[in-house]
Amino acid sequence: MKRWTAITTILASTILACTAVWLIQHGFEKQKDEVGASHRQLIYQSILGSYSASFSNGMTRAQVQDSLRTRGVQFSEICCLVQGASYAEITKIGFETGPWYCTGFDVNVAFHFTGPLASQSAKDTLTKISIQSLPVDCL
């Protein structure tokens, strides 16, 4: 009987020790991920600030596109970032991991315009620059 008690005690102690080590390691990894995410958010805000300083409200879509091309920045048009709004121009600035049902999220700077759809008219002017996270490969 003493033998089984000793074996059970050793087994329980081993399981508790392994669980404690795993919890500590998992806690450090989570903290490291949170610090990294916080750092990336600062970088995204810095990039947004740079674009906001370079592009002023009232610029036409053509002016914004020409300026992005001159800088060698790849961009694309996307519909419906805001319901009822015209197409926005977006440029990818980062990637964040996502939940199990998505590969992750592309982090973009979005240039919002007033004009109807994706027009090149002088009335199609820049109204806002923001950061938009868009899901990638979700179920």
N, C-alpha and C positions, 0 to 999 in steps of 0.2 A: 504494500500500500504506500509506503514512504517513497518507493521508487517512482510510482505513478505521479505522486505529488511533486516530486523533484522534476520529472520530465515535463509535467504540465506547467510548472512555474518557469522553467527555462524556456519552453515554447512560447508562453504568454509574454515573457520579458523580451524575447527576440522579436515577436510581432510588434509589440509596443515600441521598441527601439527603431525598427524599420519604418514604422508609421511616423514616428517623430522626425526621423531624418527626411522622409519624403515631404512632410508638411513644411519643414524648415526650408528645404530646397525649393519647393513650389512657391513659397512665400517670397523668397529672394528673386525668383524668376518673374513673378507677377510684379514685384516692385520695380525691377529693371525694365519691364515692358511699359509700365506706367510712366517712368522717367523718360524713356525713349519717345513715347507718344506725346508727352508734354513738350519735349524738345522739338519734335517734328511740327507740332502746332505753332510754335514760335517761328519756325522757318516759314511755314505757310503764311502766317500773318505778315512776315517781313516781305515775302514775295508779293503779297496783295498790296502792301504799302508802296512798293516800288512801282507796280502797275498803276495804282491810283494816282501816284505823283506824275506819271508820264502821260496818262490819258485823262482828259477832262470831259466832264459832262457836256454834251452838245456836239462832240465830234461825230462826224458821219460814220456809218458802218465802213464805207470805202476807206476813209482815213485810218480807222483802227486796223482794218485788214492790211493796208499798205504798210503801216508802221510795224505790225507784227511780222510781215514778210521781210521787211528791211532788217529786222533783228534776227531773222532766221528761226522764228518761233513757229512751230507747227500748231495749227488750230483747226477746228471744225465747227460746223453749225449744228445746233441741236434745238429741237422743238420742245416747247412746253415745260421749261424749268419752272415757270410761273404760269398758272392757268390763265388762258386768254392773252398771253403776251406773245410778242413776235419771237422769231428764232433768236437764239443767243449764240455768240461765238464762245467756244471754250478752248482752253489750252491746259493740258495735263501738267501738274506740278508735283504729284506724288501718288503714293499707293498706301493704303492701310489694309491690314488683314481684316477679314470679316468673320461672321459667325459660320457655323458648320455648313449652312445651306448656300453660302456664297463664297466665291474665290476671294473676294475682298471688295474694296471701294477705291475707284480712281478719284483722286483729289484734283480738282480743276479750278482755275480762275475763270469765272464766267463774266462776259461782257453783255449786259442787257441793253436792248434798244427799244425805241418807241414805235418804229415804223411797222407797216403791215407785212407780216411774214418776213421773208428774207429779201428785202428790196434794196435797191441801190439808190433810192431817192434821197434828196437832200433832207427830207423830213425824217428819215430813218436815223435817229441820233442816239448816242450813248446816254443812258440814264443812270446806270449803276454798274459797279464792278464788285463781285462777291466771290466767296469760296463756295464751291458746290461739290459734294461727295456723291458720286454715282455708283450704284452697285454693278459688279462685274460677275458674269456667269452664275446667276442665282437660279435655284430650282424654281 
